[in-house]
Amino acid sequence: MRRQAVTLLWRAGIAAALVCAIGVLPWLTHTDPAFTVLKARSADRDPTPEVLADIRAQLGLDHGPFHLLGDWLGGLWHGDAGRSWISGGEVTPAVLQALGVSLLLMAVALAVAAVTAALICARTLWLGAHRRLDGRRAAGSGSAVLAALPEFLTASVLATVVGVQLGWLPALGWYGPEWTILPALALGLPAGAVLGRLLDDLLPGAFAEPWALAATARGLPGRTVARQALRRCLPGLLPNTGLFVVGLTGGSVTVEQIFDIPGLGRTTLQAALAQDLPVLQAGTLALILLAAAAAGLAHTLARTLIGPALRDGALPSPHRPTPPAHTILPFVYAGLLLTVIALGLPRDPLTLDTTERLAAPSPSHPFGTDALGRDILARVAHGALDTLLLALAITAATLLTGLALGLLPRLSGPLVDTVTALPPVLVALLVTAVVGSGTATPALAVAAVAWAPLAAHTSALLRQERAALHLTATRALGAGPWYLLRQELLPAVIPPVTRHALLRLPGIALALASLAFLGLGAQPPSPEWGLLLAENQPYAERAPWAVLAPAAVLALLGALAVTAAGGVRRGRRRPGASELVPPSESRPPARELVKTR
C-alpha cells in the first residue's frame, strides 16, 4: 500500500511539474505572449504598443505566469479550463470534442493493429501448435518493412496512392466512418507490425516451455496450446500496448495534419505553436490522464493473466538460447541502400533547374526532380549521411537509457507514462525554451521521449524473468544479486530490447527531420529525408514519385534495420543447476551442495 502511495505521489508530481512548465512556456522562451497571440489572431495587424497592451490587459498577462497558472488550476476544480486566447471560446468543450475524435480514431487503429499483429504471428502460432517451430527461421521482410515505417510516412503513401491516385477512399476531412479508414491504417499498420514482431519474438520460447511440451504429449489440441502460449507472452507486451494507446491518441500529430482531422494531437500542436496556453495545458493534462489510465489497465491485465506465478516465482523463462537466423536479406538491403547513396553522392542536391520542375524519373534523373527542379536522388543520398548517423547515435543512447531506467521500474514507471503522453513537437518546444533553437534541438527532443518504450519493455521482461524457476533455484543455491543481474537477467533482456530499438531506428530518423521542418532545427534547403517528404507532399497528385522515392528508401532502411536485428540473439547455453553459482558468491551450504554433485 505504501509503495502504491509513493508511486501515485511521484506520478502526480511529474504531471504537476509538466503542467507548470507549460504554463510558463512563453516566459521561458523570452517571447512576448501578447505578440504571439496577436499574430495568431490577425497576422496582418501591426503590433503597436497600444494593441499589445490591450491584449495583455485582456489576458491578464501583466500579473505574470504564476498568477495565470493559479487561476487556471483553480478553475479546474469546477471543470473550467478557461477560455482560448486565440478564439475566445471555452477550452473544456473544445478539448473534450478533440479527445472524442482521437479516441474514435484510436479505437479503429487498435483494431487494425490487432489484425496486423495476428497476421504476423499466425505462421509462428501454427508451427508451434503443430510442433514444427524452427528457432532458425527468419520473419518475413514485409512485416519488417511495415514495422519500421513511421506513421507520417505511411500516411503520406496512403494519401498519395489510395486517396489521390486511385481515389478509392477520401484523403482529407472527418465527416463519417469512411474517413477513418486511411488514417486508422496509417496509425494501426506500423503499430500492429511492431507489436506483432515483438510477440513473434517471444512465442518460440513459450512453445519450448515444459508446460507446452507436456500439454502436447498429453494430446491437448494444438489450438489450445497456441492460445495458452499467446496468453503466456502477452504480459510482456502489455506495457508497450498501453504506450501505443497513448501514442495513437496524442502522438498522431502528423497523421491528423495530413488527413485534416480535428483530433487532440493536432489541437495540442496548434495551441503549442500559437502559445494558446489554456488549450495547451488542458490538452496535455488530458493526455497525461489517458496515459495513467492506459498504464493502470495494462498493469491490471498483466496481473490478471499471470499474477500468481509472478508472485510465487513459478514461471519458466520465456527467453531461450536461440541461434541467429541465417539469411542474406540484411546484406541485400544494405547493398541496395549503399548503391542508392553511392549513385546520388556525386550529384549536387542544391542545383536548381526550373525547366525540369517535377520531371518524371529518367536516365538523367532516376528518382525524378522536385518542385524546384532539384535531383531527388542527390537529395536522398546527401540527406542519408547526416540523418542516419544522428539516428544511430540517438538509438544507441535511448537503448542504454531505456535499459538503465527499465531496471528501476519504481522510478521509471510513472516517468514513462508521462513522457509517452507528450507529442514530440511539444517536447521540442520545451527543449527550445531551455537550450534555444538549433541543429541539436530535434536530437534532444527525440532522445527525450524515444527511451520510454524501451524502458517499459525492459521492465516488463525483467519482471517475468525474475519470477522464472531457474532464478529461484539459482538464488536458493546462494547466488548474489549482482551475479543474477550479470549472468541471467541482462543476457535474457538485452537481446529483445535491442531488437525493439532497431525497429524504431527509421522512425527516429524521420522524427528528427520532421521537427527540423517545423523550424526547430535545420532549415531548407537541407536535404533531410523528412524535409523531402514534407516539401513534396503538396505535389503528390502531379508527381507521386517525389513522395514515393524517398518513402521507398526509408522503407529500405526499415527492412535493413529489422532483418539485421534477427542476428541479435541469446546464443549462450543455459547451464545446469550445478553450474549456476560461482564459488565466490555462494553461501557455504550451497557450495557444499554443488561440490557433492
C-alpha positions in Angstrom: 0.0 0.0 0.0 2.8 2.3 0.9 4.6 1.6 -2.4 1.4 2.4 -4.4 1.0 5.7 -2.5 4.6 6.7 -3.3 4.1 5.8 -6.9 0.9 7.9 -7.0 2.6 10.9 -5.5 5.6 10.5 -7.9 3.2 10.4 -10.8 1.2 13.4 -9.6 4.5 15.4 -9.0 5.7 14.7 -12.6 2.3 15.8 -14.0 2.2 19.0 -11.9 5.8 19.9 -12.9 5.0 19.4 -16.6 1.8 21.5 -16.5 3.6 24.2 -14.6 6.4 24.2 -17.2 3.9 24.6 -20.0 2.2 27.4 -18.1 5.5 29.4 -18.1 6.5 28.4 -21.6 6.2 31.9 -23.2 8.3 33.4 -20.5 10.9 30.6 -20.7 11.3 31.4 -24.4 11.7 35.1 -23.7 9.0 36.0 -26.1 6.1 38.3 -25.6 2.9 36.2 -25.3 0.8 39.2 -26.5 2.8 39.4 -29.7 2.4 35.6 -30.4 -1.4 35.8 -29.7 -1.7 38.8 -32.0 0.0 37.0 -34.9 -2.3 34.0 -34.3 -5.4 36.1 -34.2 -4.6 38.5 -37.1 -1.3 38.2 -38.9 -1.9 41.5 -40.8 -2.4 43.7 -37.8 0.5 45.8 -36.7 1.9 45.0 -33.3 1.8 48.6 -31.9 2.4 49.1 -28.2 -1.3 50.1 -27.7 -2.5 46.9 -29.3 -0.1 44.7 -27.3 -1.1 46.5 -24.1 -4.7 45.8 -24.8 -4.1 42.1 -25.4 -2.1 41.9 -22.1 -4.9 43.5 -20.2 -7.5 41.1 -21.8 -5.5 38.0 -20.9 -4.1 39.2 -17.6 -0.5 38.8 -18.7 0.7 41.8 -16.7 0.3 39.7 -13.5 2.9 37.2 -14.6 2.8 33.5 -15.3 2.2 32.2 -11.8 -0.9 34.2 -11.4 -2.3 32.8 -14.6 -1.3 29.3 -13.6 -3.1 29.7 -10.3 -6.2 30.9 -11.9 -6.2 28.1 -14.4 -5.6 25.4 -11.7 -8.4 27.0 -9.6 -10.9 26.7 -12.4 -10.1 23.0 -13.0 -11.9 22.1 -9.7 -15.1 23.4 -11.3 -14.5 21.8 -14.7 -13.5 25.1 -16.2 -10.2 25.1 -18.1 -10.5 28.7 -19.1 -11.0 30.3 -22.5 -8.8 30.1 -25.6 -6.5 33.1 -26.0 -7.0 32.8 -29.8 -10.7 32.1 -30.4 -12.1 33.2 -27.1 -14.2 30.0 -26.8 -14.4 27.7 -23.8 -11.5 25.3 -23.6 -13.2 22.3 -21.9 -15.8 21.5 -24.6 -13.2 22.0 -27.4 -10.7 19.7 -25.8 -13.3 17.0 -25.0 -14.5 17.1 -28.6 -11.0 16.7 -29.9 -10.4 13.9 -27.4 -13.5 12.1 -28.6 -12.3 12.3 -32.2 -8.9 11.0 -31.2 -10.4 8.2 -29.1 -12.6 7.0 -32.0 -9.6 7.1 -34.4 -7.5 5.3 -31.8 -10.1 2.5 -31.4 -10.2 1.8 -35.1 -6.4 2.0 -35.3 -6.2 -0.5 -32.5 -8.4 -2.9 -34.4 -6.2 -2.5 -37.4 -3.1 -3.1 -35.2 -4.6 -6.2 -33.6 -5.4 -7.7 -37.1 -1.9 -6.8 -38.3 -0.2 -8.4 -35.3 -2.3 -11.5 -35.6 -1.4 -11.9 -39.3 2.3 -11.5 -38.5 2.2 -14.1 -35.7 -0.2 -16.6 -37.5 2.6 -18.6 -39.0 4.5 -18.9 -35.7 1.3 -19.9 -33.9 0.5 -22.6 -36.5 4.0 -24.0 -36.5 4.2 -24.0 -32.7 0.8 -25.7 -32.4 1.9 -28.5 -34.8 5.4 -28.8 -33.1 7.2 -27.6 -36.3 8.7 -24.4 -35.0 12.3 -23.9 -36.0 14.4 -21.5 -34.0 16.5 -20.5 -37.0 13.6 -19.2 -39.0 13.5 -15.6 -40.2 10.4 -13.5 -40.1 9.0 -12.0 -43.3 10.5 -9.0 -44.9 7.1 -7.4 -45.4 6.5 -7.2 -41.7 10.0 -5.9 -41.2 9.4 -3.0 -43.6 5.9 -2.3 -42.1 7.2 -2.3 -38.5 9.8 0.2 -39.3 7.6 2.7 -41.2 6.6 5.8 -39.1 3.0 7.0 -39.2 4.0 10.1 -41.2 5.4 8.0 -44.0 2.6 5.5 -44.1 0.0 8.3 -44.1 1.8 10.1 -46.9 1.9 6.9 -49.1 -1.8 6.0 -48.3 -2.9 9.6 -49.0 -0.9 9.7 -52.2 -1.7 6.3 -53.7 -5.1 5.3 -52.3 -6.7 8.7 -51.7 -5.3 10.8 -54.6 -4.1 8.5 -57.4 -6.7 5.7 -57.1 -9.4 7.7 -55.4 -10.8 4.7 -53.5 -11.2 6.5 -50.2 -11.4 10.1 -49.1 -8.0 11.5 -48.1 -9.0 14.7 -46.3 -11.5 15.6 -43.6 -13.5 14.0 -40.9 -17.2 13.5 -42.0 -18.1 9.9 -41.5 -16.9 6.3 -41.0 -15.2 6.0 -44.3 -13.0 9.0 -43.4 -11.5 7.0 -40.6 -10.1 4.1 -42.7 -7.0 5.7 -44.2 -5.8 7.4 -41.0 -6.5 4.3 -39.0 -4.5 2.3 -41.4 -1.7 4.8 -41.2 -1.6 4.5 -37.4 -2.5 0.9 -37.0 -0.3 -0.8 -39.6 3.1 0.3 -38.1 1.9 -0.2 -34.5 0.5 -3.6 -35.2 3.6 -4.6 -37.1 5.8 -3.6 -34.1 3.6 -5.4 -31.6 3.5 -8.4 -33.9 7.2 -8.6 -34.3 7.7 -8.3 -30.5 5.1 -11.0 -29.9 6.6 -13.2 -32.6 9.9 -12.9 -30.9 8.5 -14.3 -27.6 6.3 -17.1 -28.9 9.1 -19.7 -29.7 10.3 -19.5 -26.1 6.7 -20.1 -24.8 6.2 -23.1 -27.1 9.5 -24.6 -25.7 8.5 -24.3 -22.1 7.8 -27.6 -20.1 4.1 -27.0 -19.8 3.7 -26.7 -23.6 5.7 -29.9 -24.1 3.6 -31.7 -21.5 0.4 -30.4 -22.9 1.3 -31.7 -26.4 2.4 -35.1 -25.0 -1.0 -35.5 -23.3 -2.7 -34.9 -26.6 -4.2 -31.5 -26.0 -5.4 -29.8 -29.2 -2.8 -27.6 -30.9 -5.1 -24.5 -30.8 -5.3 -24.8 -27.0 -1.6 -24.9 -26.7 -1.3 -21.9 -29.0 -3.9 -20.0 -27.1 -2.1 -20.5 -23.8 1.3 -19.6 -25.4 -0.3 -16.4 -26.6 -1.5 -15.7 -23.1 1.9 -16.5 -21.7 3.6 -13.9 -23.9 1.0 -11.0 -23.7 2.1 -9.7 -20.2 5.5 -8.8 -21.6 3.9 -6.7 -24.3 1.0 -5.0 -22.3 3.1 -2.0 -21.2 4.1 -1.3 -24.8 0.4 -1.7 -25.8 -0.5 0.9 -23.3 2.1 3.2 -24.7 0.7 2.6 -28.2 -2.8 3.6 -27.0 -1.4 7.0 -25.8 0.7 7.4 -28.9 -2.2 6.7 -31.2 -4.3 9.4 -29.4 -1.9 12.3 -28.7 1.2 11.4 -30.7 -0.6 11.1 -34.1 0.0 14.8 -34.8 1.4 14.3 -38.3 -1.4 11.9 -39.4 -4.0 14.3 -38.2 -2.3 17.1 -40.0 -2.0 15.1 -43.3 -5.7 14.0 -43.2 -7.0 17.2 -41.7 -8.5 15.5 -38.6 -9.6 17.8 -35.7 -8.1 15.4 -33.1 -6.4 16.1 -29.8 -2.8 15.8 -31.2 -3.4 18.4 -33.8 -5.3 20.7 -31.4 -2.4 20.5 -28.9 0.2 21.2 -31.7 -1.7 24.2 -33.0 -2.0 25.5 -29.4 1.7 25.0 -28.8 2.7 26.8 -31.9 0.3 29.7 -31.1 1.2 29.6 -27.4 -2.5 29.3 -26.6 -1.7 28.2 -23.0 -5.2 27.3 -21.7 -5.8 24.9 -24.7 -2.2 23.6 -24.5 -2.4 22.9 -20.7 -5.9 21.3 -21.0 -4.8 19.1 -23.9 -1.6 18.0 -22.2 -3.4 17.2 -18.9 -5.9 15.1 -20.9 -3.1 13.1 -22.5 -1.4 12.6 -19.1 -4.6 11.3 -17.5 -5.1 9.0 -20.5 -1.6 7.7 -20.1 -2.1 7.0 -16.4 -5.4 5.1 -17.2 -3.8 3.1 -20.0 -0.8 2.2 -17.8 -3.1 1.1 -14.9 -5.2 -1.0 -17.2 -2.1 -2.7 -18.7 -0.7 -3.4 -15.2 -4.1 -4.9 -14.1 -4.3 -7.1 -17.2 -0.8 -8.4 -16.7 -1.5 -9.2 -13.1 -4.7 -11.0 -14.1 -3.0 -13.1 -16.7 0.0 -14.4 -14.7 -0.3 -12.6 -11.4 0.0 -15.7 -9.1 3.0 -17.0 -11.0 4.8 -13.6 -10.8 4.1 -13.5 -7.0 5.3 -17.1 -6.3 8.3 -17.1 -8.7 6.9 -20.1 -10.6 7.4 -19.0 -14.2 9.7 -20.7 -16.7 11.9 -18.2 -18.5 10.4 -17.0 -21.8 13.8 -16.4 -23.3 15.6 -19.5 -24.5 19.0 -19.6 -26.2 18.3 -19.4 -29.9 20.7 -19.4 -32.8 20.7 -16.4 -35.2 18.6 -16.7 -38.3 20.8 -17.3 -41.3 19.6 -15.0 -44.1 21.2 -12.9 -46.8 18.4 -10.3 -46.7 20.3 -7.8 -44.5 23.2 -7.9 -46.9 20.8 -7.4 -49.9 19.1 -4.4 -48.2 22.4 -2.9 -47.2 23.8 -3.3 -50.7 20.7 -1.6 -52.2 20.9 1.3 -49.7 24.6 1.8 -50.3 24.0 1.7 -54.1 21.4 4.5 -53.8 23.8 6.6 -51.7 26.8 6.0 -53.9 24.8 6.9 -57.1 23.5 10.1 -55.5 26.5 11.5 -53.7 28.3 12.7 -56.9 25.2 14.7 -57.8 24.6 18.2 -56.5 21.5 18.3 -54.2 21.1 22.1 -54.4 21.3 22.8 -58.1 18.1 24.4 -59.4 16.7 23.8 -62.9 13.3 25.4 -63.4 13.0 23.8 -66.8 13.0 20.4 -65.2 10.4 21.0 -62.4 8.6 17.8 -61.3 10.2 15.9 -64.1 9.4 12.1 -64.1 12.1 9.5 -63.5 14.5 9.3 -66.4 18.1 8.1 -67.0 19.4 11.6 -66.1 17.2 11.8 -63.0 16.5 8.2 -61.8 14.2 9.4 -59.0 12.8 12.4 -60.8 13.0 16.1 -59.7 11.2 18.2 -57.1 9.2 21.4 -57.5 12.4 23.4 -57.9 14.0 21.1 -60.4 16.4 19.6 -57.9 17.5 16.0 -58.4 15.7 13.8 -55.8 18.3 11.0 -55.9 21.0 13.5 -55.0 18.9 14.9 -52.1 18.1 11.4 -50.8 21.8 10.4 -50.9 23.2 13.5 -49.2 20.4 13.5 -46.6 21.2 9.9 -45.7 24.6 10.7 -44.2 23.6 13.2 -41.5 20.2 11.6 -40.8 21.4 8.1 -40.5 24.5 8.9 -38.3 22.4 11.0 -35.9 19.6 8.5 -35.8 22.1 5.7 -35.0 23.6 7.8 -32.2 20.2 8.6 -30.7 19.1 4.9 -31.0 22.2 3.8 -29.1 21.7 6.5 -26.4 18.0 5.7 -26.0 18.8 1.9 -25.8 21.2 2.5 -22.9 18.8 4.9 -21.2 15.9 2.5 -21.6 17.8 -0.5 -20.2 19.1 1.5 -17.3 15.8 3.0 -16.3 13.9 -0.2 -17.0 16.0 -1.8 -14.3 14.4 0.7 -11.9 10.7 0.3 -12.5 9.6 2.2 -9.4 11.4 5.2 -10.6 10.9 5.0 -14.3 7.2 3.7 -14.4 5.4 7.0 -13.7 8.0 8.8 -15.8 7.5 6.5 -18.8 3.7 7.1 -18.6 4.1 10.9 -18.5 6.8 11.1 -21.2 4.9 8.9 -23.6 1.8 11.2 -23.3 3.7 14.1 -24.8 3.8 14.7 -28.6 7.5 15.1 -29.7 6.6 18.6 -31.1 5.6 19.8 -27.6 8.8 18.3 -26.1 10.8 20.1 -28.9 9.2 23.4 -27.9 10.1 22.8 -24.2 13.7 21.9 -25.2 13.8 25.0 -27.4 12.7 27.1 -24.5 15.6 25.8 -22.4 18.5 25.5 -24.8 17.3 27.6 -27.8 16.7 26.6 -31.4 19.4 25.0 -33.3 20.6 21.8 -35.0 20.8 20.0 -31.7 17.1 20.7 -30.7 15.5 17.9 -32.7 18.0 15.4 -31.4 17.4 16.4 -27.8 13.7 16.4 -28.2 13.6 12.9 -29.9 16.0 11.4 -27.4 13.9 12.8 -24.5 10.9 10.6 -25.5 12.4 7.7 -27.5 13.7 5.8 -24.5 10.3 5.4 -22.9 9.0 2.3 -24.9 12.4 0.6 -24.4 12.3 1.2 -20.6 8.7 -0.2 -20.5 9.7 -3.2 -22.5 12.8 -3.8 -20.2 10.7 -3.6 -17.0 8.0 -6.0 -18.3 10.6 -8.6 -19.4 12.6 -8.2 -16.2 9.5 -8.7 -14.1 8.8 -12.0 -15.8 12.4 -13.1 -15.8 12.7 -12.5 -12.0 9.8 -14.9 -11.5 11.4 -17.7 -13.5 12.1 -21.0 -11.9 15.7 -21.1 -12.8 16.3 -17.8 -10.9 14.5 -19.2 -7.9 16.8 -22.3 -8.0 19.9 -20.2 -8.6 19.0 -17.9 -5.7 18.5 -20.9 -3.4 22.0 -22.1 -4.3 23.4 -18.9 -2.9 23.8 -16.6 -6.0 24.0 -12.9 -5.1 22.0 -10.2 -6.9 24.9 -9.0 -9.0 25.6 -12.4 -10.3 21.9 -12.9 -11.1 21.9 -9.5 -12.9 25.1 -10.1 -14.9 24.6 -13.8 -15.8 20.9 -14.3 -16.0 18.8 -11.1 -16.2 20.7 -8.9 -18.5 21.5 -11.7 -21.1 17.8 -12.5 -21.2 16.6 -8.9 -21.5 19.2 -7.1 -23.7 18.6 -9.0 -27.0 14.8 -8.5 -27.3 15.1 -4.9 -26.2 17.9 -4.3 -28.7 15.8 -5.7 -31.5 13.0 -3.4 -30.3 15.4 -0.4 -30.6 16.3 -1.4 -34.1 12.6 -1.5 -35.0 12.4 2.2 -34.1 15.6 3.4 -35.9 13.8 4.5 -39.1 11.1 6.3 -37.1 13.8 8.2 -35.2 15.4 9.2 -38.4 12.2 10.7 -39.8 11.2 12.3 -36.5 14.4 14.3 -36.5 13.8 15.7 -39.9 10.1 16.4 -39.2 10.9 18.5 -36.2 13.6 20.3 -38.2 11.0 21.1 -40.9 8.8 22.8 -38.2 11.6 25.3 -37.6 13.2 23.6 -34.6 16.5 22.7 -36.2 18.0 22.6 -39.7 16.1 24.6 -42.3 15.6 24.2 -46.1 17.3 23.6 -48.4 18.9 21.0 -46.2 18.3 17.6 -47.9 16.9 15.7 -44.9 14.5 12.9 -45.6 11.6 14.3 -43.6 12.0 17.6 -45.4 11.9 15.8 -48.7 8.6 14.2 -47.8 7.1 17.3 -46.3 8.2 19.6 -49.2 6.9 17.2 -51.9 3.6 16.2 -50.3 1.6 19.1 -51.9 2.7 17.8 -55.3 1.7 14.2 -54.7 -1.1 14.2 -57.3 1.1 15.7 -60.1 4.4 14.0 -59.2 3.9 10.9 -57.0 7.5 9.9 -57.5 8.6 12.9 -55.5 7.0 11.3 -52.4 7.3 7.6 -53.2 11.0 7.7 -54.0 12.2 8.9 -50.5 9.5 6.7 -49.0 10.9 3.7 -50.7 14.4 4.5 -49.4 13.2 4.9 -45.9 11.3 1.5 -46.2 14.6 0.0 -47.4 16.3 1.3 -44.2 13.5 -0.2 -42.2 13.9 -3.6 -43.8 17.7 -3.4 -43.2 17.3 -2.5 -39.5 14.7 -5.1 -38.7 16.2 -8.0 -40.6 19.6 -7.2 -39.1 18.0 -7.4 -35.7 17.5 -11.1 -36.3 21.2 -11.6 -35.6 20.8 -10.2 -32.1 20.1 -13.5 -30.3 20.8 -15.1 -27.0 23.2 -17.8 -28.0 24.6 -18.7 -24.6 23.5 -22.2 -23.5 21.8 -22.1 -20.1 24.0 -24.1 -17.7 22.7 -26.8 -15.5 21.9 -26.3 -11.8 25.4 -27.4 -10.7 27.0 -24.7 -12.9 24.8 -21.7 -11.9 26.6 -20.3 -8.9 30.3 -19.2 -8.8 32.1 -20.2 -5.5 32.9 -16.6 -4.6 29.2 -15.7 -4.4 27.8 -18.9 -2.8 26.9 -19.4 0.7 28.7 -22.4 2.4 25.8 -24.8 2.4 25.1 -24.2 -1.3 28.8 -24.5 -2.1 29.0 -27.9 -0.4 25.9 -29.0 -2.3 27.5 -28.0 -5.6 30.7 -29.9 -4.7 28.8 -33.1 -3.8 27.1 -33.0 -7.1 
